[in-house]
Amino acid sequence: MGKIIQLSDSLSNLIAAGEVVENMASVVKELVENSIDANSTKVRIDLLEVGLNEIKVIDDGDGMSKEDMKMSIKRHATSKIKTSHDLYHISSLGFRGEALPSIASVSHLEIISSEGDSGYRIFMLKGEIKESSEYAPRKGTSIAVRYLFYNTPARLKHLKATNTELSYIVGYVNKIALSHPKIAFTLTNDKKTIFQSTGSGEHLRVLSNIYSIEIIKNMVPFEDKNQYFEVSGYMTKPIFNRSNRNHITIIVNNRMIKNSKIIYSISEAYKTYLPIGKYPIVFLKIDLDPLLIDVNVHPQKLEVKFTEERMLLSLIKKAIGDKLKSLMLIPEMKEKVVDNVKYETLNLTSMINEKPSLVKEDFVKYIDNLVEKKKQADKTVKTEVPKKIEEEIITKIPRLEYIGQYLGTYLIAQNEQGLFIIDQHAAAERIRYENYYRRMASVSIETYDLIIPITLDLSNEEVIALTDKLDLFPPLGISLEINMINTIDIIKVPTWFIEGYERIYTEEIVKFILEGKDIGIMDVKDSLAKSLSCKHSIRANKYINKNEIDKLFHDLENCENPYTCPHGRPTIIKFTKEEIEKLFLRIM
């Protein structure tokens, strides 16, 4: 008997399902795109238990006849293409032909459809038709996917938490609604409406269903074109940004795509306007001749290939860059905007520069208060420190005599051992990092309630993704609550938060928790401590006085690791007397 055999249709569909059906969001994607290609004006997605029990997509599109329904569940069956010529003139969203049979192979699938005069229903199990019958006519199609992955437990086991999976679905619906603003989309989960668009055809109206009104008010349109491409869309002013690329939406010929080169071009346009690690909120629409694009390069049709790609990237960068140059980017002095400005562009050093008399005194008092609280806390934990340990702490960094400052960045000091150069920013980072980490790692964190809750600026997708992770915040001394309008309020914060920075610090924590992949609470604390220590430490090119320098030396001496900053850069470099004398040829 030969070794090579032809796989059965059921096994082939299971293999194809591994490429096409990753989770509930990928099922929603395939079904919704079929509804769009059927000329629907209304698409409704109803989920039960985030789609694990049921995903139902109902549309008012063209519908299917009895014959077409039976053909649609066969592999490589499609109405989107007929000849090889059609491969290069694709205007639909989906045509690969594996979606329905692949989904049917890992679920209980029910299809009800009608072209208007008569209706028909089929029910499939393990990829085979088990029931078929006439049905009441209602123009359009309804597809219900129940008990997804019931026969592939390994795939079921690797799904994320329910609200994380729901956030993936919401993210997709957000983007598909942006790509087809003339279609009214409704998304529900357990009969609760999560997203709804009107089908008005206005992109900005769809964006308003995703982001807060403050962000929408600070979005501006842009457009440009050349002989091959037309680009247009909306972009936020730099004051509103995100810590990841998920809020850059790219639509090509009404098809939602992912493209790292386009994202890079957008980031390059914003390069001098945003801090490192921050990304804008951008909706980018690209129109071009279908001959210039190949959409059949990814199993889920997310990635595409462009002809004349360099010209497209250059056009995108120019369109966004020109718009940024034309804007007046001085922020208005509103409370909410000021908070965001602080988050993006300010730090304690700049505040000290602007208000030297008041803010510097407050800053020093605050640090002194923290040191005093630490001493008191240490007394309650242990009454006596072994002499050996005390000597070890003192001798980690030798006592230094300050000489001067070079370039407003490096502190020069000496003692009998030699000459020392201290990077003031790296040293301040190390001090603050250990201070923040120690306070966040404390068993009991002192907190206080906010008189007026502060609302975080989050999209609906982020709110849902954060819902399952709210229990990570109390160990950090933060209490968050979902308010009446389905956004999140800060209710309580730890005492180590600097007044006026409650939103900033909380958003930093939210960033790490949303971006973390299976990270523990200590990982969150460590990453947060590193980030905050960098943002709010003494900067380079900042001249500080003798009192500040003495305090910096004292605090560095008491660090557990005074030799490097949290990112591994050295805080202090030593030159011995012998090395210096060799440089001047005093000794050979």
Secondary structure, 3 states (H helix, E strand, C coil): CCCCCCCCHHHHHHHHHHHHCCCHHHHHHHHHHHHHHCCCCEEEEEEEHHHCCEEEEEECCCCCCHHHHHHHCCCCCCCCCCCHHHHHCCCCCCCCCCHHHHHHHCCEEEEEEECCCCEEEEEEECCEEEEEEEECCCCEEEEEEECCCCCCHHHHHCCCCHHHHHHHHHHHHHHHHHHCCCCEEEEEECCEEEEECCCCCCHHHHHHCCCCHHHHHCEEEEEEECCCEEEEEEEECCCCEECCHHHEEEEECCEEECCHHHHHHHHHHCCCCCCCCCEECEEEEEEECHHHEECCCCCCCCCCEECCHHHHHHHHHHHHHHHHHHCCCCCCCCHHHHHHHHHHHCCHHHHHHHCCCHHHHHHHHHHHHHHHHHHHHHHHHCCCCCHHHHHHHHHCCCCCEEEEEECCCEEEEEECCEEEEEEHHHHHHHHHHHHHHHHHCCCCCCEEEEEEEEECCCCHHHHHHHHCCHHHCHHHCCEEEECCCCCEEEEEEECCCCCCCHHHHHHHHHHHHHHCCCCCHHHHHHHHHHHHHHHCCCCCCCCCCHHHHHHHHHHHHCCCCCCECCCCCECEEEEEHHHHHHHCCCCC
